Amino acid sequence: MVAQQIIVLLLFMAAVSYAGWRAYKAVSKTKSGGCAKGCGCAAGKAVKI
């Protein structure tokens, strides 16, 4: 019974950590790209001729 509670607690902590990481990534703006997503996907795709 105790092992089951520990497993559930670890899974819950992992889920909360993942949700917090996703929220942090959504809020933080590290690079500004060409699109509105803020992922920086168009920052290095400029082609010089």
mmCIF entry with sequence, helices, sheets and N, C-alpha, C, O atoms, coordinates in Angstrom:
data_MODEL
# 
_entry.id   MODEL 
# 
_entity.id                         1 
_entity.type                       polymer 
_entity.pdbx_number_of_molecules   1 
# 
_entity_poly.entity_id                      1 
_entity_poly.type                           'polypeptide(L)' 
_entity_poly.nstd_linkage                   no 
_entity_poly.nstd_monomer                   no 
_entity_poly.pdbx_seq_one_letter_code       MVAQQIIVLLLFMAAVSYAGWRAYKAVSKTKSGGCAKGCGCAAGKAVKI 
_entity_poly.pdbx_seq_one_letter_code_can   MVAQQIIVLLLFMAAVSYAGWRAYKAVSKTKSGGCAKGCGCAAGKAVKI 
_entity_poly.pdbx_strand_id                 A 
# 
loop_
_entity_poly_seq.entity_id 
_entity_poly_seq.num 
_entity_poly_seq.mon_id 
_entity_poly_seq.hetero 
1 1  MET n 
1 2  VAL n 
1 3  ALA n 
1 4  GLN n 
1 5  GLN n 
1 6  ILE n 
1 7  ILE n 
1 8  VAL n 
1 9  LEU n 
1 10 LEU n 
1 11 LEU n 
1 12 PHE n 
1 13 MET n 
1 14 ALA n 
1 15 ALA n 
1 16 VAL n 
1 17 SER n 
1 18 TYR n 
1 19 ALA n 
1 20 GLY n 
1 21 TRP n 
1 22 ARG n 
1 23 ALA n 
1 24 TYR n 
1 25 LYS n 
1 26 ALA n 
1 27 VAL n 
1 28 SER n 
1 29 LYS n 
1 30 THR n 
1 31 LYS n 
1 32 SER n 
1 33 GLY n 
1 34 GLY n 
1 35 CYS n 
1 36 ALA n 
1 37 LYS n 
1 38 GLY n 
1 39 CYS n 
1 40 GLY n 
1 41 CYS n 
1 42 ALA n 
1 43 ALA n 
1 44 GLY n 
1 45 LYS n 
1 46 ALA n 
1 47 VAL n 
1 48 LYS n 
1 49 ILE n 
# 
_struct_asym.id          A 
_struct_asym.entity_id   1 
# 
_struct_conf.conf_type_id            HELX_P 
_struct_conf.id                      HELX_P1 
_struct_conf.pdbx_PDB_helix_id       AA1 
_struct_conf.beg_label_comp_id       VAL 
_struct_conf.beg_label_asym_id       A 
_struct_conf.beg_label_seq_id        2 
_struct_conf.pdbx_beg_PDB_ins_code   ? 
_struct_conf.end_label_comp_id       VAL 
_struct_conf.end_label_asym_id       A 
_struct_conf.end_label_seq_id        27 
_struct_conf.pdbx_end_PDB_ins_code   ? 
_struct_conf.beg_auth_comp_id        VAL 
_struct_conf.beg_auth_asym_id        A 
_struct_conf.beg_auth_seq_id         2 
_struct_conf.end_auth_comp_id        VAL 
_struct_conf.end_auth_asym_id        A 
_struct_conf.end_auth_seq_id         27 
_struct_conf.pdbx_PDB_helix_class    1 
_struct_conf.details                 ? 
_struct_conf.pdbx_PDB_helix_length   26 
# 
_struct_conf_type.id          HELX_P 
_struct_conf_type.criteria    ? 
_struct_conf_type.reference   ? 
# 
loop_
_atom_site.group_PDB 
_atom_site.id 
_atom_site.type_symbol 
_atom_site.label_atom_id 
_atom_site.label_alt_id 
_atom_site.label_comp_id 
_atom_site.label_asym_id 
_atom_site.label_entity_id 
_atom_site.label_seq_id 
_atom_site.pdbx_PDB_ins_code 
_atom_site.Cartn_x 
_atom_site.Cartn_y 
_atom_site.Cartn_z 
_atom_site.occupancy 
_atom_site.B_iso_or_equiv 
_atom_site.pdbx_formal_charge 
_atom_site.auth_seq_id 
_atom_site.auth_comp_id 
_atom_site.auth_asym_id 
_atom_site.auth_atom_id 
_atom_site.pdbx_PDB_model_num 
ATOM 1   N N  . MET A 1 1  ? 0.821  -1.192 0.000   1.00 0.00 ? 1  MET A N  1 
ATOM 2   C CA . MET A 1 1  ? 0.000  0.000  0.000   1.00 0.00 ? 1  MET A CA 1 
ATOM 3   C C  . MET A 1 1  ? 0.871  1.264  0.000   1.00 0.00 ? 1  MET A C  1 
ATOM 4   O O  . MET A 1 1  ? 0.565  2.232  -0.696  1.00 0.00 ? 1  MET A O  1 
ATOM 5   N N  . VAL A 1 2  ? 1.936  1.249  0.769   1.00 0.00 ? 2  VAL A N  1 
ATOM 6   C CA . VAL A 1 2  ? 2.818  2.411  0.829   1.00 0.00 ? 2  VAL A CA 1 
ATOM 7   C C  . VAL A 1 2  ? 3.539  2.599  -0.501  1.00 0.00 ? 2  VAL A C  1 
ATOM 8   O O  . VAL A 1 2  ? 3.720  3.730  -0.951  1.00 0.00 ? 2  VAL A O  1 
ATOM 9   N N  . ALA A 1 3  ? 3.947  1.513  -1.128  1.00 0.00 ? 3  ALA A N  1 
ATOM 10  C CA . ALA A 1 3  ? 4.623  1.604  -2.422  1.00 0.00 ? 3  ALA A CA 1 
ATOM 11  C C  . ALA A 1 3  ? 3.690  2.200  -3.468  1.00 0.00 ? 3  ALA A C  1 
ATOM 12  O O  . ALA A 1 3  ? 4.121  2.973  -4.324  1.00 0.00 ? 3  ALA A O  1 
ATOM 13  N N  . GLN A 1 4  ? 2.425  1.844  -3.398  1.00 0.00 ? 4  GLN A N  1 
ATOM 14  C CA . GLN A 1 4  ? 1.439  2.379  -4.334  1.00 0.00 ? 4  GLN A CA 1 
ATOM 15  C C  . GLN A 1 4  ? 1.288  3.890  -4.143  1.00 0.00 ? 4  GLN A C  1 
ATOM 16  O O  . GLN A 1 4  ? 1.193  4.626  -5.125  1.00 0.00 ? 4  GLN A O  1 
ATOM 17  N N  . GLN A 1 5  ? 1.265  4.351  -2.924  1.00 0.00 ? 5  GLN A N  1 
ATOM 18  C CA . GLN A 1 5  ? 1.144  5.783  -2.651  1.00 0.00 ? 5  GLN A CA 1 
ATOM 19  C C  . GLN A 1 5  ? 2.386  6.537  -3.115  1.00 0.00 ? 5  GLN A C  1 
ATOM 20  O O  . GLN A 1 5  ? 2.281  7.659  -3.612  1.00 0.00 ? 5  GLN A O  1 
ATOM 21  N N  . ILE A 1 6  ? 3.539  5.941  -2.960  1.00 0.00 ? 6  ILE A N  1 
ATOM 22  C CA . ILE A 1 6  ? 4.775  6.580  -3.418  1.00 0.00 ? 6  ILE A CA 1 
ATOM 23  C C  . ILE A 1 6  ? 4.780  6.703  -4.934  1.00 0.00 ? 6  ILE A C  1 
ATOM 24  O O  . ILE A 1 6  ? 5.178  7.736  -5.471  1.00 0.00 ? 6  ILE A O  1 
ATOM 25  N N  . ILE A 1 7  ? 4.342  5.664  -5.625  1.00 0.00 ? 7  ILE A N  1 
ATOM 26  C CA . ILE A 1 7  ? 4.281  5.697  -7.089  1.00 0.00 ? 7  ILE A CA 1 
ATOM 27  C C  . ILE A 1 7  ? 3.311  6.772  -7.559  1.00 0.00 ? 7  ILE A C  1 
ATOM 28  O O  . ILE A 1 7  ? 3.617  7.521  -8.487  1.00 0.00 ? 7  ILE A O  1 
ATOM 29  N N  . VAL A 1 8  ? 2.144  6.853  -6.926  1.00 0.00 ? 8  VAL A N  1 
ATOM 30  C CA . VAL A 1 8  ? 1.152  7.863  -7.291  1.00 0.00 ? 8  VAL A CA 1 
ATOM 31  C C  . VAL A 1 8  ? 1.703  9.259  -7.016  1.00 0.00 ? 8  VAL A C  1 
ATOM 32  O O  . VAL A 1 8  ? 1.509  10.167 -7.825  1.00 0.00 ? 8  VAL A O  1 
ATOM 33  N N  . LEU A 1 9  ? 2.380  9.443  -5.899  1.00 0.00 ? 9  LEU A N  1 
ATOM 34  C CA . LEU A 1 9  ? 2.965  10.739 -5.567  1.00 0.00 ? 9  LEU A CA 1 
ATOM 35  C C  . LEU A 1 9  ? 4.035  11.135 -6.583  1.00 0.00 ? 9  LEU A C  1 
ATOM 36  O O  . LEU A 1 9  ? 4.093  12.293 -6.998  1.00 0.00 ? 9  LEU A O  1 
ATOM 37  N N  . LEU A 1 10 ? 4.873  10.197 -6.982  1.00 0.00 ? 10 LEU A N  1 
ATOM 38  C CA . LEU A 1 10 ? 5.904  10.487 -7.981  1.00 0.00 ? 10 LEU A CA 1 
ATOM 39  C C  . LEU A 1 10 ? 5.290  10.851 -9.332  1.00 0.00 ? 10 LEU A C  1 
ATOM 40  O O  . LEU A 1 10 ? 5.754  11.775 -9.999  1.00 0.00 ? 10 LEU A O  1 
ATOM 41  N N  . LEU A 1 11 ? 4.256  10.129 -9.729  1.00 0.00 ? 11 LEU A N  1 
ATOM 42  C CA . LEU A 1 11 ? 3.578  10.449 -10.991 1.00 0.00 ? 11 LEU A CA 1 
ATOM 43  C C  . LEU A 1 11 ? 2.919  11.824 -10.930 1.00 0.00 ? 11 LEU A C  1 
ATOM 44  O O  . LEU A 1 11 ? 2.958  12.580 -11.901 1.00 0.00 ? 11 LEU A O  1 
ATOM 45  N N  . PHE A 1 12 ? 2.318  12.142 -9.794  1.00 0.00 ? 12 PHE A N  1 
ATOM 46  C CA . PHE A 1 12 ? 1.689  13.447 -9.625  1.00 0.00 ? 12 PHE A CA 1 
ATOM 47  C C  . PHE A 1 12 ? 2.731  14.561 -9.687  1.00 0.00 ? 12 PHE A C  1 
ATOM 48  O O  . PHE A 1 12 ? 2.510  15.584 -10.333 1.00 0.00 ? 12 PHE A O  1 
ATOM 49  N N  . MET A 1 13 ? 3.852  14.366 -9.024  1.00 0.00 ? 13 MET A N  1 
ATOM 50  C CA . MET A 1 13 ? 4.919  15.371 -9.044  1.00 0.00 ? 13 MET A CA 1 
ATOM 51  C C  . MET A 1 13 ? 5.488  15.545 -10.446 1.00 0.00 ? 13 MET A C  1 
ATOM 52  O O  . MET A 1 13 ? 5.815  16.663 -10.846 1.00 0.00 ? 13 MET A O  1 
ATOM 53  N N  . ALA A 1 14 ? 5.610  14.455 -11.196 1.00 0.00 ? 14 ALA A N  1 
ATOM 54  C CA . ALA A 1 14 ? 6.090  14.544 -12.574 1.00 0.00 ? 14 ALA A CA 1 
ATOM 55  C C  . ALA A 1 14 ? 5.101  15.317 -13.442 1.00 0.00 ? 14 ALA A C  1 
ATOM 56  O O  . ALA A 1 14 ? 5.504  16.125 -14.278 1.00 0.00 ? 14 ALA A O  1 
ATOM 57  N N  . ALA A 1 15 ? 3.808  15.068 -13.244 1.00 0.00 ? 15 ALA A N  1 
ATOM 58  C CA . ALA A 1 15 ? 2.789  15.771 -14.029 1.00 0.00 ? 15 ALA A CA 1 
ATOM 59  C C  . ALA A 1 15 ? 2.774  17.260 -13.703 1.00 0.00 ? 15 ALA A C  1 
ATOM 60  O O  . ALA A 1 15 ? 2.648  18.086 -14.606 1.00 0.00 ? 15 ALA A O  1 
ATOM 61  N N  . VAL A 1 16 ? 2.899  17.610 -12.440 1.00 0.00 ? 16 VAL A N  1 
ATOM 62  C CA . VAL A 1 16 ? 2.920  19.020 -12.047 1.00 0.00 ? 16 VAL A CA 1 
ATOM 63  C C  . VAL A 1 16 ? 4.176  19.701 -12.586 1.00 0.00 ? 16 VAL A C  1 
ATOM 64  O O  . VAL A 1 16 ? 4.114  20.846 -13.034 1.00 0.00 ? 16 VAL A O  1 
ATOM 65  N N  . SER A 1 17 ? 5.298  19.016 -12.548 1.00 0.00 ? 17 SER A N  1 
ATOM 66  C CA . SER A 1 17 ? 6.538  19.578 -13.086 1.00 0.00 ? 17 SER A CA 1 
ATOM 67  C C  . SER A 1 17 ? 6.428  19.813 -14.586 1.00 0.00 ? 17 SER A C  1 
ATOM 68  O O  . SER A 1 17 ? 6.865  20.847 -15.090 1.00 0.00 ? 17 SER A O  1 
ATOM 69  N N  . TYR A 1 18 ? 5.847  18.861 -15.294 1.00 0.00 ? 18 TYR A N  1 
ATOM 70  C CA . TYR A 1 18 ? 5.677  18.999 -16.740 1.00 0.00 ? 18 TYR A CA 1 
ATOM 71  C C  . TYR A 1 18 ? 4.744  20.163 -17.066 1.00 0.00 ? 18 TYR A C  1 
ATOM 72  O O  . TYR A 1 18 ? 5.024  20.948 -17.972 1.00 0.00 ? 18 TYR A O  1 
ATOM 73  N N  . ALA A 1 19 ? 3.644  20.278 -16.336 1.00 0.00 ? 19 ALA A N  1 
ATOM 74  C CA . ALA A 1 19 ? 2.706  21.375 -16.570 1.00 0.00 ? 19 ALA A CA 1 
ATOM 75  C C  . ALA A 1 19 ? 3.365  22.719 -16.269 1.00 0.00 ? 19 ALA A C  1 
ATOM 76  O O  . ALA A 1 19 ? 3.144  23.691 -16.991 1.00 0.00 ? 19 ALA A O  1 
ATOM 77  N N  . GLY A 1 20 ? 4.159  22.781 -15.224 1.00 0.00 ? 20 GLY A N  1 
ATOM 78  C CA . GLY A 1 20 ? 4.865  24.015 -14.902 1.00 0.00 ? 20 GLY A CA 1 
ATOM 79  C C  . GLY A 1 20 ? 5.888  24.384 -15.953 1.00 0.00 ? 20 GLY A C  1 
ATOM 80  O O  . GLY A 1 20 ? 6.043  25.556 -16.295 1.00 0.00 ? 20 GLY A O  1 
ATOM 81  N N  . TRP A 1 21 ? 6.594  23.374 -16.472 1.00 0.00 ? 21 TRP A N  1 
ATOM 82  C CA . TRP A 1 21 ? 7.572  23.623 -17.529 1.00 0.00 ? 21 TRP A CA 1 
ATOM 83  C C  . TRP A 1 21 ? 6.889  24.148 -18.786 1.00 0.00 ? 21 TRP A C  1 
ATOM 84  O O  . TRP A 1 21 ? 7.378  25.082 -19.422 1.00 0.00 ? 21 TRP A O  1 
ATOM 85  N N  . ARG A 1 22 ? 5.750  23.540 -19.144 1.00 0.00 ? 22 ARG A N  1 
ATOM 86  C CA . ARG A 1 22 ? 5.015  23.995 -20.326 1.00 0.00 ? 22 ARG A CA 1 
ATOM 87  C C  . ARG A 1 22 ? 4.492  25.418 -20.139 1.00 0.00 ? 22 ARG A C  1 
ATOM 88  O O  . ARG A 1 22 ? 4.527  26.218 -21.074 1.00 0.00 ? 22 ARG A O  1 
ATOM 89  N N  . ALA A 1 23 ? 4.013  25.736 -18.949 1.00 0.00 ? 23 ALA A N  1 
ATOM 90  C CA . ALA A 1 23 ? 3.527  27.087 -18.673 1.00 0.00 ? 23 ALA A CA 1 
ATOM 91  C C  . ALA A 1 23 ? 4.673  28.091 -18.744 1.00 0.00 ? 23 ALA A C  1 
ATOM 92  O O  . ALA A 1 23 ? 4.507  29.187 -19.280 1.00 0.00 ? 23 ALA A O  1 
ATOM 93  N N  . TYR A 1 24 ? 5.826  27.725 -18.207 1.00 0.00 ? 24 TYR A N  1 
ATOM 94  C CA . TYR A 1 24 ? 6.992  28.607 -18.265 1.00 0.00 ? 24 TYR A CA 1 
ATOM 95  C C  . TYR A 1 24 ? 7.412  28.856 -19.711 1.00 0.00 ? 24 TYR A C  1 
ATOM 96  O O  . TYR A 1 24 ? 7.702  29.992 -20.086 1.00 0.00 ? 24 TYR A O  1 
ATOM 97  N N  . LYS A 1 25 ? 7.447  27.804 -20.522 1.00 0.00 ? 25 LYS A N  1 
ATOM 98  C CA . LYS A 1 25 ? 7.835  27.950 -21.922 1.00 0.00 ? 25 LYS A CA 1 
ATOM 99  C C  . LYS A 1 25 ? 6.837  28.816 -22.683 1.00 0.00 ? 25 LYS A C  1 
ATOM 100 O O  . LYS A 1 25 ? 7.226  29.551 -23.591 1.00 0.00 ? 25 LYS A O  1 
ATOM 101 N N  . ALA A 1 26 ? 5.559  28.740 -22.325 1.00 0.00 ? 26 ALA A N  1 
ATOM 102 C CA . ALA A 1 26 ? 4.544  29.529 -23.008 1.00 0.00 ? 26 ALA A CA 1 
ATOM 103 C C  . ALA A 1 26 ? 4.638  31.005 -22.633 1.00 0.00 ? 26 ALA A C  1 
ATOM 104 O O  . ALA A 1 26 ? 4.343  31.871 -23.457 1.00 0.00 ? 26 ALA A O  1 
ATOM 105 N N  . VAL A 1 27 ? 5.042  31.297 -21.412 1.00 0.00 ? 27 VAL A N  1 
ATOM 106 C CA . VAL A 1 27 ? 5.079  32.671 -20.935 1.00 0.00 ? 27 VAL A CA 1 
ATOM 107 C C  . VAL A 1 27 ? 6.396  33.354 -21.270 1.00 0.00 ? 27 VAL A C  1 
ATOM 108 O O  . VAL A 1 27 ? 6.407  34.536 -21.615 1.00 0.00 ? 27 VAL A O  1 
ATOM 109 N N  . SER A 1 28 ? 7.498  32.634 -21.175 1.00 0.00 ? 28 SER A N  1 
ATOM 110 C CA . SER A 1 28 ? 8.804  33.255 -21.395 1.00 0.00 ? 28 SER A CA 1 
ATOM 111 C C  . SER A 1 28 ? 9.046  33.481 -22.877 1.00 0.00 ? 28 SER A C  1 
ATOM 112 O O  . SER A 1 28 ? 8.714  32.649 -23.721 1.00 0.00 ? 28 SER A O  1 
ATOM 113 N N  . LYS A 1 29 ? 9.629  34.621 -23.163 1.00 0.00 ? 29 LYS A N  1 
ATOM 114 C CA . LYS A 1 29 ? 9.954  34.954 -24.552 1.00 0.00 ? 29 LYS A CA 1 
ATOM 115 C C  . LYS A 1 29 ? 11.467 35.042 -24.658 1.00 0.00 ? 29 LYS A C  1 
ATOM 116 O O  . LYS A 1 29 ? 12.064 36.068 -24.332 1.00 0.00 ? 29 LYS A O  1 
ATOM 117 N N  . THR A 1 30 ? 12.078 33.964 -25.116 1.00 0.00 ? 30 THR A N  1 
ATOM 118 C CA . THR A 1 30 ? 13.531 33.950 -25.217 1.00 0.00 ? 30 THR A CA 1 
ATOM 119 C C  . THR A 1 30 ? 14.007 34.504 -26.548 1.00 0.00 ? 30 THR A C  1 
ATOM 120 O O  . THR A 1 30 ? 14.977 35.260 -26.592 1.00 0.00 ? 30 THR A O  1 
ATOM 121 N N  . LYS A 1 31 ? 13.348 34.142 -27.619 1.00 0.00 ? 31 LYS A N  1 
ATOM 122 C CA . LYS A 1 31 ? 13.735 34.606 -28.949 1.00 0.00 ? 31 LYS A CA 1 
ATOM 123 C C  . LYS A 1 31 ? 12.491 35.125 -29.658 1.00 0.00 ? 31 LYS A C  1 
ATOM 124 O O  . LYS A 1 31 ? 11.398 34.587 -29.484 1.00 0.00 ? 31 LYS A O  1 
ATOM 125 N N  . SER A 1 32 ? 12.661 36.155 -30.443 1.00 0.00 ? 32 SER A N  1 
ATOM 126 C CA . SER A 1 32 ? 11.534 36.645 -31.220 1.00 0.00 ? 32 SER A CA 1 
ATOM 127 C C  . SER A 1 32 ? 11.732 36.223 -32.669 1.00 0.00 ? 32 SER A C  1 
ATOM 128 O O  . SER A 1 32 ? 12.721 36.591 -33.303 1.00 0.00 ? 32 SER A O  1 
ATOM 129 N N  . GLY A 1 33 ? 10.804 35.466 -33.175 1.00 0.00 ? 33 GLY A N  1 
ATOM 130 C CA . GLY A 1 33 ? 10.880 34.979 -34.540 1.00 0.00 ? 33 GLY A CA 1 
ATOM 131 C C  . GLY A 1 33 ? 9.964  35.768 -35.449 1.00 0.00 ? 33 GLY A C  1 
ATOM 132 O O  . GLY A 1 33 ? 9.458  36.827 -35.080 1.00 0.00 ? 33 GLY A O  1 
ATOM 133 N N  . GLY A 1 34 ? 9.761  35.246 -36.620 1.00 0.00 ? 34 GLY A N  1 
ATOM 134 C CA . GLY A 1 34 ? 8.914  35.909 -37.577 1.00 0.00 ? 34 GLY A CA 1 
ATOM 135 C C  . GLY A 1 34 ? 7.443  35.590 -37.413 1.00 0.00 ? 34 GLY A C  1 
ATOM 136 O O  . GLY A 1 34 ? 6.592  36.259 -37.999 1.00 0.00 ? 34 GLY A O  1 
ATOM 137 N N  . CYS A 1 35 ? 7.136  34.583 -36.628 1.00 0.00 ? 35 CYS A N  1 
ATOM 138 C CA . CYS A 1 35 ? 5.736  34.220 -36.452 1.00 0.00 ? 35 CYS A CA 1 
ATOM 139 C C  . CYS A 1 35 ? 5.254  34.658 -35.075 1.00 0.00 ? 35 CYS A C  1 
ATOM 140 O O  . CYS A 1 35 ? 6.052  35.087 -34.242 1.00 0.00 ? 35 CYS A O  1 
ATOM 141 N N  . ALA A 1 36 ? 3.976  34.554 -34.839 1.00 0.00 ? 36 ALA A N  1 
ATOM 142 C CA . ALA A 1 36 ? 3.384  35.013 -33.587 1.00 0.00 ? 36 ALA A CA 1 
ATOM 143 C C  . ALA A 1 36 ? 3.565  34.029 -32.443 1.00 0.00 ? 36 ALA A C  1 
ATOM 144 O O  . ALA A 1 36 ? 3.254  34.355 -31.298 1.00 0.00 ? 36 ALA A O  1 
ATOM 145 N N  . LYS A 1 37 ? 4.062  32.836 -32.732 1.00 0.00 ? 37 LYS A N  1 
ATOM 146 C CA . LYS A 1 37 ? 4.215  31.832 -31.682 1.00 0.00 ? 37 LYS A CA 1 
ATOM 147 C C  . LYS A 1 37 ? 5.338  32.174 -30.723 1.00 0.00 ? 37 LYS A C  1 
ATOM 148 O O  . LYS A 1 37 ? 5.299  31.746 -29.570 1.00 0.00 ? 37 LYS A O  1 
ATOM 149 N N  . GLY A 1 38 ? 6.327  32.920 -31.150 1.00 0.00 ? 38 GLY A N  1 
ATOM 150 C CA . GLY A 1 38 ? 7.441  33.284 -30.290 1.00 0.00 ? 38 GLY A CA 1 
ATOM 151 C C  . GLY A 1 38 ? 8.461  32.181 -30.112 1.00 0.00 ? 38 GLY A C  1 
ATOM 152 O O  . GLY A 1 38 ? 9.245  32.208 -29.163 1.00 0.00 ? 38 GLY A O  1 
ATOM 153 N N  . CYS A 1 39 ? 8.460  31.205 -31.018 1.00 0.00 ? 39 CYS A N  1 
ATOM 154 C CA . CYS A 1 39 ? 9.386  30.087 -30.873 1.00 0.00 ? 39 CYS A CA 1 
ATOM 155 C C  . CYS A 1 39 ? 10.741 30.375 -31.507 1.00 0.00 ? 39 CYS A C  1 
ATOM 156 O O  . CYS A 1 39 ? 11.696 29.633 -31.275 1.00 0.00 ? 39 CYS A O  1 
ATOM 157 N N  . GLY A 1 40 ? 10.843 31.430 -32.297 1.00 0.00 ? 40 GLY A N  1 
ATOM 158 C CA . GLY A 1 40 ? 12.107 31.752 -32.934 1.00 0.00 ? 40 GLY A CA 1 
ATOM 159 C C  . GLY A 1 40 ? 12.373 30.926 -34.173 1.00 0.00 ? 40 GLY A C  1 
ATOM 160 O O  . GLY A 1 40 ? 13.524 30.808 -34.594 1.00 0.00 ? 40 GLY A O  1 
ATOM 161 N N  . CYS A 1 41 ? 11.341 30.351 -34.772 1.00 0.00 ? 41 CYS A N  1 
ATOM 162 C CA . CYS A 1 41 ? 11.523 29.437 -35.894 1.00 0.00 ? 41 CYS A CA 1 
ATOM 163 C C  . CYS A 1 41 ? 11.989 30.147 -37.163 1.00 0.00 ? 41 CYS A C  1 
ATOM 164 O O  . CYS A 1 41 ? 12.628 29.521 -38.009 1.00 0.00 ? 41 CYS A O  1 
ATOM 165 N N  . ALA A 1 42 ? 11.690 31.420 -37.316 1.00 0.00 ? 42 ALA A N  1 
ATOM 166 C CA . ALA A 1 42 ? 12.071 32.124 -38.532 1.00 0.00 ? 42 ALA A CA 1 
ATOM 167 C C  . ALA A 1 42 ? 13.300 33.003 -38.324 1.00 0.00 ? 42 ALA A C  1 
ATOM 168 O O  . ALA A 1 42 ? 13.678 33.753 -39.224 1.00 0.00 ? 42 ALA A O  1 
ATOM 169 N N  . ALA A 1 43 ? 13.920 32.923 -37.165 1.00 0.00 ? 43 ALA A N  1 
ATOM 170 C CA . ALA A 1 43 ? 15.042 33.814 -36.861 1.00 0.00 ? 43 ALA A CA 1 
ATOM 171 C C  . ALA A 1 43 ? 16.268 33.504 -37.715 1.00 0.00 ? 43 ALA A C  1 
ATOM 172 O O  . ALA A 1 43 ? 16.961 34.430 -38.135 1.00 0.00 ? 43 ALA A O  1 
ATOM 173 N N  . GLY A 1 44 ? 16.554 32.240 -37.982 1.00 0.00 ? 44 GLY A N  1 
ATOM 174 C CA . GLY A 1 44 ? 17.758 31.887 -38.719 1.00 0.00 ? 44 GLY A CA 1 
ATOM 175 C C  . GLY A 1 44 ? 17.502 31.427 -40.132 1.00 0.00 ? 44 GLY A C  1 
ATOM 176 O O  . GLY A 1 44 ? 18.398 30.848 -40.748 1.00 0.00 ? 44 GLY A O  1 
ATOM 177 N N  . LYS A 1 45 ? 16.327 31.654 -40.675 1.00 0.00 ? 45 LYS A N  1 
ATOM 178 C CA . LYS A 1 45 ? 15.991 31.154 -42.004 1.00 0.00 ? 45 LYS A CA 1 
ATOM 179 C C  . LYS A 1 45 ? 16.115 32.209 -43.096 1.00 0.00 ? 45 LYS A C  1 
ATOM 180 O O  . LYS A 1 45 ? 15.680 31.974 -44.223 1.00 0.00 ? 45 LYS A O  1 
ATOM 181 N N  . ALA A 1 46 ? 16.692 33.352 -42.794 1.00 0.00 ? 46 ALA A N  1 
ATOM 182 C CA . ALA A 1 46 ? 16.853 34.386 -43.801 1.00 0.00 ? 46 ALA A CA 1 
ATOM 183 C C  . ALA A 1 46 ? 17.950 33.968 -44.775 1.00 0.00 ? 46 ALA A C  1 
ATOM 184 O O  . ALA A 1 46 ? 19.040 33.569 -44.366 1.00 0.00 ? 46 ALA A O  1 
ATOM 185 N N  . VAL A 1 47 ? 17.651 34.064 -46.050 1.00 0.00 ? 47 VAL A N  1 
ATOM 186 C CA . VAL A 1 47 ? 18.597 33.668 -47.089 1.00 0.00 ? 47 VAL A CA 1 
ATOM 187 C C  . VAL A 1 47 ? 19.191 34.930 -47.697 1.00 0.00 ? 47 VAL A C  1 
ATOM 188 O O  . VAL A 1 47 ? 18.464 35.818 -48.142 1.00 0.00 ? 47 VAL A O  1 
ATOM 189 N N  . LYS A 1 48 ? 20.515 35.002 -47.714 1.00 0.00 ? 48 LYS A N  1 
ATOM 190 C CA . LYS A 1 48 ? 21.193 36.150 -48.313 1.00 0.00 ? 48 LYS A CA 1 
ATOM 191 C C  . LYS A 1 48 ? 21.572 35.806 -49.742 1.00 0.00 ? 48 LYS A C  1 
ATOM 192 O O  . LYS A 1 48 ? 22.145 34.751 -50.014 1.00 0.00 ? 48 LYS A O  1 
ATOM 193 N N  . ILE A 1 49 ? 21.245 36.705 -50.640 1.00 0.00 ? 49 ILE A N  1 
ATOM 194 C CA . ILE A 1 49 ? 21.535 36.478 -52.057 1.00 0.00 ? 49 ILE A CA 1 
ATOM 195 C C  . ILE A 1 49 ? 22.639 37.408 -52.493 1.00 0.00 ? 49 ILE A C  1 
ATOM 196 O O  . ILE A 1 49 ? 23.042 37.384 -53.656 1.00 0.00 ? 49 ILE A O  1 
# 
